[in-house]
Amino acid sequence: MIVGASPKSEDLVVNVCKKKHLTNTRASGSDDALRLVPPRILSLEDSLEFLADDELLEVTPKNIRIRKRNLSNTMHAKERAKING
């Protein structure tokens, strides 16, 4: 599932279930200052405009979800390698 938008052109692989470990930090309060932007609720039309070429839109009675066409990270890497030559 897509969980955010990045200003970079390539996709970032993240695991939203793992929490950030607070080891090796220099400042004690540096991670406390992190503020998350509230999620944007997209309508069906907005979701269709947001889609990239390698993404799908799943519509259920309760949810609208955007996800990648291939769910495997290794498949994403193989496709990028084919495109880039």
Summary of the structure (lengths in Angstrom):
residues: 85
radius of gyration: 16.5
end to end distance: 26.9
largest distance: 47.1
contacts: 111
relative contact order: 0.16
helix: 22%
strand: 12%
